[in-house]
Amino acid sequence: MARMHSKKHGKAKSRKPVVELGKPPEGVSSKQVEELVVSYAKQGVPQAMIGEKLKKEHGILYVKQATGKRMHQILDEHKVAPQIPQDLLDLMKRAVGMRAHIERNKQDIHNTVRLHRAESKIWRLTRYYVREGKLPENWKYDPNEAALIIKGKA
C-alpha cells in the first residue's frame, strides 16, 4: 500500500509470534489480564502505555493473544473506553502544538504544510469513526475545540 503523503510504497510491518489465542502466559489467567487492563484504564493510562506496562511489568506480550479480545473491546465491556479514540487524540495534540508554533513563527512555511497534512489525517479519521459509530454523527474537528480538549486532558 502506498504512503499517504509520499510516492513511496512501504513494505515494513510487524510480525507477531504465533501463539494460540486466549492462552495467557503461565501463572496469569485471562481474567487477571482483563482486570489489569481495566485498572490501568481507570487510572487514566492511555492504551499504548497499558500495553507497554503489561509487557514490561507482567510479561504479557499481546492482550489479544492472552484474552482472545482486543484491548478496546475489553475497555468497552467495562465502560472505561475513551470517548475520543487515542489515535485521533494524538493527531489532535500534534495539530494543536503546530498551531501554537505557527502562531509564534508565522514565517514557518514547512510546519504549515505539516499542519495541513496532520489535519487532513484528522478529517479522514473523523469520517471513519463517524461511519463506524465510534463518534457521534455531528462530530466535527474544530481547532479551537481541539485545543480545549487537549488542555482538559493534560
C-alpha positions as CSV (number, residue, x, y, z in Angstrom):
1,M,0.0,0.0,0.0
2,A,1.3,3.5,-0.9
3,R,2.0,6.1,1.8
4,M,-0.4,8.9,2.1
5,H,1.9,11.9,1.6
6,S,4.7,10.4,-0.5
7,K,5.2,8.5,-3.7
8,K,6.9,5.6,-1.9
9,H,5.5,2.1,-1.2
10,G,6.3,0.8,2.2
11,K,6.5,-2.9,2.9
12,A,7.6,-2.8,6.6
13,K,5.3,-4.3,9.1
14,S,5.5,-6.0,12.4
15,R,5.0,-9.7,12.5
16,K,3.7,-11.2,15.8
17,P,4.9,-14.5,17.0
18,V,2.5,-17.4,16.5
19,V,0.7,-18.1,19.8
20,E,-2.7,-19.6,20.5
21,L,-5.4,-17.0,21.1
22,G,-6.9,-16.9,24.6
23,K,-3.8,-18.6,26.1
24,P,-2.0,-16.2,28.5
25,P,1.5,-16.7,29.8
26,E,1.9,-19.2,32.6
27,G,0.7,-18.1,36.0
28,V,-1.6,-15.5,34.6
29,S,-5.3,-16.1,33.7
30,S,-7.1,-14.1,31.0
31,K,-9.4,-12.7,33.8
32,Q,-6.4,-11.3,35.5
33,V,-5.2,-9.7,32.3
34,E,-8.6,-8.1,31.8
35,E,-8.6,-6.8,35.4
36,L,-5.1,-5.3,34.9
37,V,-6.2,-3.5,31.6
38,V,-9.3,-2.1,33.3
39,S,-7.4,-1.0,36.4
40,Y,-4.8,0.8,34.3
41,A,-7.5,2.5,32.2
42,K,-9.3,3.7,35.4
43,Q,-6.0,5.3,36.5
44,G,-6.1,7.3,33.2
45,V,-3.3,5.4,31.4
46,P,-3.5,5.6,27.6
47,Q,-4.0,2.3,25.7
48,A,-0.4,2.3,24.3
49,M,1.0,2.7,27.8
50,I,-1.2,0.0,29.1
51,G,0.3,-2.4,26.5
52,E,3.8,-1.3,27.5
53,K,3.2,-1.8,31.2
54,L,1.7,-5.2,30.6
55,K,4.7,-6.2,28.5
56,K,7.4,-4.9,30.9
57,E,5.9,-5.5,34.3
58,H,3.8,-8.6,33.8
59,G,5.3,-10.4,30.8
60,I,2.1,-10.2,28.8
61,L,3.2,-9.6,25.2
62,Y,-0.2,-9.2,23.5
63,V,-3.5,-8.6,25.1
64,K,-5.4,-10.3,22.3
65,Q,-3.3,-13.4,22.5
66,A,-3.8,-13.6,26.2
67,T,-7.5,-12.9,26.4
68,G,-8.9,-13.5,22.8
69,K,-10.2,-9.9,22.8
70,R,-8.6,-6.6,21.7
71,M,-7.9,-4.1,24.4
72,H,-10.5,-1.7,23.2
73,Q,-13.2,-4.5,23.4
74,I,-12.2,-5.1,27.0
75,L,-12.5,-1.4,27.8
76,D,-15.9,-1.1,26.0
77,E,-17.2,-4.1,28.0
78,H,-16.2,-2.4,31.3
79,K,-17.4,1.0,30.1
80,V,-14.0,2.7,30.6
81,A,-13.1,3.3,26.9
82,P,-12.2,6.9,26.0
83,Q,-14.8,9.0,24.2
84,I,-12.3,10.1,21.6
85,P,-10.1,7.3,20.1
86,Q,-6.5,7.5,21.1
87,D,-5.0,7.8,17.6
88,L,-7.3,10.8,16.8
89,L,-6.5,12.4,20.1
90,D,-2.7,12.0,19.4
91,L,-3.2,13.7,16.0
92,M,-5.2,16.5,17.6
93,K,-2.4,17.1,20.1
94,R,0.1,17.3,17.3
95,A,-2.1,19.8,15.4
96,V,-2.7,22.0,18.5
97,G,1.1,22.1,19.1
98,M,1.8,23.0,15.5
99,R,-0.9,25.7,15.5
100,A,0.7,27.3,18.6
101,H,4.2,27.1,17.0
102,I,2.9,28.7,13.7
103,E,1.2,31.5,15.7
104,R,4.6,32.3,17.2
105,N,6.5,31.8,14.0
106,K,4.3,33.0,11.1
107,Q,7.1,32.6,8.6
108,D,7.5,28.9,9.1
109,I,6.1,27.5,5.8
110,H,7.3,24.0,6.3
111,N,5.3,23.4,9.5
112,T,2.3,25.0,7.9
113,V,2.4,22.2,5.3
114,R,2.8,19.6,8.1
115,L,-0.2,21.1,9.9
116,H,-2.3,20.7,6.7
117,R,-1.2,17.1,6.5
118,A,-2.0,16.4,10.1
119,E,-5.4,18.0,9.8
120,S,-6.2,16.1,6.7
121,K,-5.4,12.9,8.6
122,I,-7.7,14.1,11.4
123,W,-10.6,14.7,8.9
124,R,-10.1,11.4,7.3
125,L,-10.1,9.6,10.7
126,T,-13.1,11.6,11.8
127,R,-15.1,10.4,8.8
128,Y,-14.1,6.8,9.5
129,Y,-15.0,6.9,13.2
130,V,-18.4,8.6,12.5
131,R,-19.1,5.9,9.9
132,E,-18.2,3.2,12.3
133,G,-20.3,4.7,15.1
134,K,-17.4,5.5,17.5
135,L,-18.0,9.2,17.3
136,P,-21.4,11.0,17.1
137,E,-22.9,11.8,13.7
138,N,-22.5,15.6,14.2
139,W,-18.9,15.5,15.5
140,K,-16.6,17.8,13.6
141,Y,-13.0,18.7,14.1
142,D,-12.5,22.3,15.2
143,P,-9.0,23.5,16.1
144,N,-10.3,25.7,18.9
145,E,-12.3,22.9,20.5
146,A,-9.4,20.6,20.0
147,A,-7.2,22.9,22.0
148,L,-9.8,22.9,24.8
149,I,-10.0,19.1,24.7
150,I,-6.2,18.8,24.9
151,K,-5.9,21.2,27.8
152,G,-8.6,19.3,29.6
153,K,-6.7,16.0,29.1
154,A,-3.3,17.4,30.2
